Amino acid sequence: MKWTSSLAGLASLFTLGKPSFLNSASYKRAQMQLVAAQADSTPVEDAETGITFQSFTNEVDVTYRLALPADASAEKPYDVILQVISPITNGWVAWAWGGSMTYNPLTVVWANGNDAQYSSRQALGYYTPAMYEDATYTVLKGTGSNATHFKLTALCTGCASWPDFDGNVMTLDGASQVNFAYAYSTTPVDEPANQESTFSIHDSVGHWTHDLAAARSDKFSSWVAANKVNTTTYRRPVRIGRFEY
C-alpha cells in the first residue's frame, strides 16, 4: 500500500492539526519532560570519517548519529553532521527531527545501487510527506551502499531548526538532551534514484533520547572540511562508492 492511497504512514509519528505546544516555551518544557531519563545515545568514532558522533541504534540495527558545533544551543540555528546506517534489508529509514511533532524536518534514506540516497521531507498530515526545501544537505565521505548496509553521512543546514505552525523558528537545544523519532520499512521505494520517490507506509516507528550536549565538538569545522567530496547535492545523488562496514 502506498502513501497516496493510505491514511497512515510516517505522519503517524505526529499529531494532526495545530498542536497547542507549538510555541517556544511550551515546546522546550515538553522536550524537558521527554528527556528526563538518561539519554540513549553513546559516543562512537566513525573510522571512515574520523568523526566522533553521539550514536543510537534501534531494534532493527538502524543507527542514527549526530555531531554538532561546540557552541550549539537553542539560542540560534546551527548546522549538524548526521550519519544514518541501515541494513540493506530496509527499503527506507527515516529520522524525525521534532520527535512527535508535525511540521518538522524528516530525513529519509534508502539504498540506490552503490549509493545511499537521501530525501528531505516534511509530514503535514496523514499522506505522503512533502519535499522540504528548508533543509539542505551536503553529502560527505562515508556515504554509500554495499551488499549488507547503506550509509549516509551529510552536513545539514535546517535539520536542527524549523518554523512551527505559526512561523516561529524552533531550534533544538544543543546544550541538552532531546527526543527524536524514527521510522522504517522493508519495502523498497518506487524510484531509488529519485529524491521525490513515493514509498510505502512504515513497518514500525519509535523514539529515542539523544544527548546533544555530548555531541558538540570544537572539531566540527575541521571534520566538515576533511570529509567534503567534489560535488554537493540537493536533488541529485553523488556516487561515493562502497564503504567498509
RODO-2510 file (C-alpha; in nm, 4 decimals, decimal comma):
residues 245
     n   res          X          Y          Z
     1     m     0,0000     0,0000     0,0000
     2     k     0,1370     0,3388    -0,0993
     3     w     0,1125     0,6648     0,0882
     4     t    -0,1057     0,8079    -0,1828
     5     s    -0,3771     0,5532    -0,1051
     6     s    -0,3346     0,5265     0,2706
     7     l    -0,4310     0,7301     0,5742
     8     a    -0,1294     0,6102     0,7706
     9     g     0,2464     0,6342     0,7434
    10     l     0,5310     0,8439     0,8688
    11     a     0,2855     1,1125     0,9731
    12     s     0,1526     0,8756     1,2411
    13     l     0,4563     0,9858     1,4386
    14     f     0,2914     1,3225     1,4760
    15     t    -0,0263     1,4951     1,5914
    16     l    -0,2609     1,6378     1,3295
    17     g    -0,3952     1,9898     1,3431
    18     k    -0,2324     2,2759     1,5285
    19     p    -0,0700     2,1330     1,8429
    20     s    -0,1083     2,3522     2,1489
    21     f     0,2608     2,3250     2,2362
    22     l     0,3928     2,4699     1,9092
    23     n     0,5263     2,7782     2,0810
    24     s     0,8790     2,8112     2,2025
    25     a     0,8292     2,7967     2,5792
    26     s     0,5829     2,5067     2,5730
    27     y     0,7934     2,3137     2,3243
    28     k     1,1009     2,3435     2,5460
    29     r     0,9038     2,2270     2,8505
    30     a     0,7712     1,9285     2,6543
    31     q     1,1221     1,8371     2,5416
    32     m     1,2495     1,8596     2,9002
    33     q     0,9775     1,6196     3,0153
    34     l     1,0530     1,3769     2,7334
    35     v     1,4234     1,3591     2,8110
    36     a     1,4104     1,3392     3,1899
    37     a     1,5513     0,9870     3,1646
    38     q     1,9082     0,9002     3,0718
    39     a     1,9994     0,9509     2,7067
    40     d     2,0016     0,6501     2,4735
    41     s     2,2970     0,7739     2,2683
    42     t     2,6643     0,6924     2,3258
    43     p     2,9913     0,8285     2,1788
    44     v     3,1280     0,6472     1,8715
    45     e     3,4176     0,7398     1,6441
    46     d     3,3444     0,6578     1,2806
    47     a     3,6613     0,5007     1,1394
    48     e     3,5819     0,6056     0,7842
    49     t     3,5475     0,9780     0,8524
    50     g     3,7277     1,0263     1,1847
    51     i     3,4173     1,1993     1,3232
    52     t     3,3102     1,1341     1,6815
    53     f     2,9317     1,1087     1,6959
    54     q     2,6693     1,0574     1,9597
    55     s     2,5133     0,7361     1,8288
    56     f     2,1893     0,5419     1,8806
    57     t     2,0946     0,2041     1,7292
    58     n     1,7335     0,0836     1,7283
    59     e     1,5851    -0,2645     1,7497
    60     v     1,6457    -0,3475     1,3819
    61     d     2,0077    -0,2256     1,3830
    62     v     1,9455     0,1124     1,2191
    63     t     2,1981     0,3603     1,3584
    64     y     2,1428     0,7361     1,3918
    65     r     2,4458     0,9545     1,4658
    66     l     2,4967     1,3249     1,5257
    67     a     2,7863     1,5695     1,5666
    68     l     2,7366     1,9387     1,6478
    69     p     2,9414     2,2598     1,6660
    70     a     3,0851     2,3411     2,0078
    71     d     2,8538     2,6409     2,0517
    72     a     2,5289     2,4660     1,9504
    73     s     2,2401     2,5825     2,1689
    74     a     1,8757     2,6863     2,1494
    75     e     1,9762     3,0495     2,1003
    76     k     2,0447     3,0367     1,7257
    77     p     2,0258     2,7883     1,4350
    78     y     2,3287     2,5697     1,3697
    79     d     2,4418     2,3050     1,1210
    80     v     2,4765     1,9375     1,2104
    81     i     2,6683     1,6392     1,0760
    82     l     2,4370     1,3412     1,0623
    83     q     2,5062     0,9786     0,9840
    84     v     2,2492     0,7048     0,9208
    85     i     2,3488     0,3385     0,8776
    86     s     2,0930     0,0708     0,7933
    87     p     2,0898    -0,2956     0,6975
    88     i     2,0205    -0,3317     0,3248
    89     t     1,7066    -0,5283     0,4137
    90     n     1,5311    -0,1989     0,4884
    91     g     1,3649    -0,0298     0,1931
    92     w     1,3900     0,3090     0,3625
    93     v     1,4583     0,4588     0,7064
    94     a     1,3643     0,7992     0,8453
    95     w     1,4743     1,0447     1,1134
    96     a     1,2122     1,2849     1,2519
    97     w     1,3901     1,5851     1,3995
    98     g     1,0936     1,7115     1,6004
    99     g     1,0284     1,3823     1,7762
   100     s     0,6493     1,3660     1,8000
   101     m     0,5538     1,6908     1,6217
   102     t     0,4156     1,7689     1,2805
   103     y     0,5749     2,0434     1,0730
   104     n     0,9351     1,9415     1,1363
   105     p     1,2094     1,8141     0,9040
   106     l     1,2333     1,4464     0,8124
   107     t     1,5483     1,2857     0,6739
   108     v     1,4546     0,9773     0,4709
   109     v     1,7364     0,7496     0,3474
   110     w     1,7473     0,4436     0,1199
   111     a     1,9906     0,2459    -0,0956
   112     n     2,0393     0,3398    -0,4619
   113     g     2,2796     0,0933    -0,6215
   114     n     2,6202     0,1667    -0,4696
   115     d     2,4906     0,4967    -0,3326
   116     a     2,2807     0,5999    -0,0352
   117     q     2,0050     0,8387    -0,1387
   118     y     1,8504     1,0931     0,0964
   119     s     1,5226     1,2787     0,0683
   120     s     1,4334     1,5907     0,2662
   121     r     1,0655     1,5707     0,3648
   122     q     0,8052     1,7166     0,5971
   123     a     0,4863     1,5476     0,7192
   124     l     0,1826     1,7754     0,7055
   125     g    -0,0818     1,5089     0,7717
   126     y    -0,1769     1,1501     0,7006
   127     y    -0,0479     1,1424     0,3449
   128     t     0,2830     1,1365     0,1582
   129     p     0,5379     1,3634     0,3311
   130     a     0,6073     1,6588     0,1040
   131     m     0,9515     1,7607    -0,0158
   132     y     1,1026     2,0024     0,2361
   133     e     1,3384     2,2594     0,0874
   134     d     1,4234     2,4499     0,4063
   135     a     1,6720     2,1780     0,4987
   136     t     1,9715     2,1449     0,2663
   137     y     2,2270     1,8660     0,2644
   138     t     2,5912     1,8372     0,1634
   139     v     2,6875     1,4723     0,1207
   140     l     3,0199     1,3883     0,2903
   141     k     3,2640     1,0999     0,2725
   142     g     3,1367     0,7907     0,4441
   143     t     2,8345     0,7581     0,2152
   144     g     2,7452     0,4584     0,0024
   145     s     2,5875     0,1146    -0,0130
   146     n     2,7220    -0,2406    -0,0252
   147     a     2,5853    -0,5935    -0,0019
   148     t     2,4881    -0,5593     0,3647
   149     h     2,4316    -0,1913     0,4548
   150     f     2,3667     0,1582     0,3239
   151     k     2,5196     0,4590     0,4937
   152     l     2,4634     0,8356     0,4632
   153     t     2,6981     1,0964     0,6102
   154     a     2,5967     1,4560     0,5466
   155     l     2,6155     1,8142     0,6658
   156     c     2,2646     1,9506     0,7150
   157     t     2,1539     2,3115     0,7377
   158     g     1,7960     2,3297     0,8610
   159     c     1,7652     1,9942     1,0362
   160     a     1,8078     2,1346     1,3872
   161     s     1,5719     2,4304     1,3413
   162     w     1,2466     2,4871     1,1564
   163     p     0,9409     2,7167     1,1572
   164     d     0,6476     2,5961     1,3663
   165     f     0,2807     2,6173     1,2655
   166     d     0,2793     2,9920     1,3342
   167     g     0,6114     3,0620     1,1620
   168     n     0,8167     3,0839     1,4817
   169     v     1,1619     2,9287     1,4466
   170     m     1,2159     2,6301     1,6733
   171     t     1,5782     2,5309     1,7436
   172     l     1,6861     2,2113     1,9163
   173     d     1,8788     2,2890     2,2343
   174     g     2,2296     2,1709     2,1509
   175     a     2,3267     2,2025     2,5169
   176     s     2,0809     1,9373     2,6395
   177     q     1,9104     1,6092     2,5534
   178     v     1,6247     1,5916     2,3023
   179     n     1,3741     1,3352     2,1856
   180     f     1,3918     1,2132     1,8226
   181     a     1,1744     0,9671     1,6327
   182     y     1,2497     0,7055     1,3698
   183     a     1,0524     0,5015     1,1172
   184     y     1,1440     0,2279     0,8728
   185     s     1,0032    -0,0091     0,6120
   186     t     1,1366    -0,3231     0,4461
   187     t     0,9555    -0,2322     0,1227
   188     p     1,1823    -0,0578    -0,1338
   189     v     1,0945     0,2884    -0,2593
   190     d     0,9461     0,3145    -0,6076
   191     e     1,2299     0,5115    -0,7697
   192     p     1,5588     0,4751    -0,5792
   193     a     1,7441     0,7387    -0,7870
   194     n     1,4683     0,9976    -0,7374
   195     q     1,4636     1,2021    -0,4153
   196     e     1,0940     1,2694    -0,4754
   197     s     1,0096     0,8993    -0,4997
   198     t     0,6923     0,7645    -0,3450
   199     f     0,7246     0,4899    -0,0865
   200     s     0,5115     0,2556     0,1202
   201     i     0,3953     0,3125     0,4757
   202     h     0,6262     0,2274     0,7643
   203     d     0,6603    -0,1123     0,9283
   204     s     0,7364     0,0427     1,2661
   205     v     0,8117     0,3704     1,4435
   206     g     0,9864     0,4568     1,7683
   207     h     1,1591     0,7243     1,9755
   208     w     1,4907     0,7731     2,1481
   209     t     1,6653     1,0341     2,3618
   210     h     1,9815     1,1839     2,2111
   211     d     2,2474     1,3674     2,4114
   212     l     2,3148     1,6773     2,2015
   213     a     2,5435     1,8368     2,4589
   214     a     2,7784     1,5385     2,4332
   215     a     2,7632     1,5584     2,0514
   216     r     2,9229     1,9064     2,0484
   217     s     3,2865     1,9447     1,9466
   218     d     3,5303     2,2200     1,8547
   219     k     3,6490     1,9868     1,5760
   220     f     3,3191     2,0267     1,3880
   221     s     3,4526     2,2599     1,1165
   222     s     3,7655     2,0524     1,0604
   223     w     3,5554     1,7357     1,0312
   224     v     3,3434     1,9001     0,7619
   225     a     3,6487     2,0238     0,5720
   226     a     3,8255     1,6876     0,5890
   227     n     3,5242     1,4949     0,4604
   228     k     3,3989     1,7125     0,1766
   229     v     3,3653     1,5495    -0,1645
   230     n     3,3862     1,7143    -0,5058
   231     t     3,0133     1,7539    -0,5576
   232     t     2,7395     1,8702    -0,3202
   233     t     2,3829     1,7704    -0,3857
   234     y     2,0331     1,8754    -0,3076
   235     r     1,8354     1,6972    -0,5755
   236     r     2,0734     1,4515    -0,7387
   237     p     2,2754     1,1646    -0,5899
   238     v     2,6525     1,1527    -0,5566
   239     r     2,8423     0,8290    -0,6199
   240     i     3,0798     0,7776    -0,3311
   241     g     3,1478     0,4081    -0,3835
   242     r     3,1406     0,1217    -0,1373
   243     f     3,2221     0,1559     0,2288
   244     e     3,3634    -0,0986     0,4682
   245     y     3,1207    -0,1884     0,7478
***
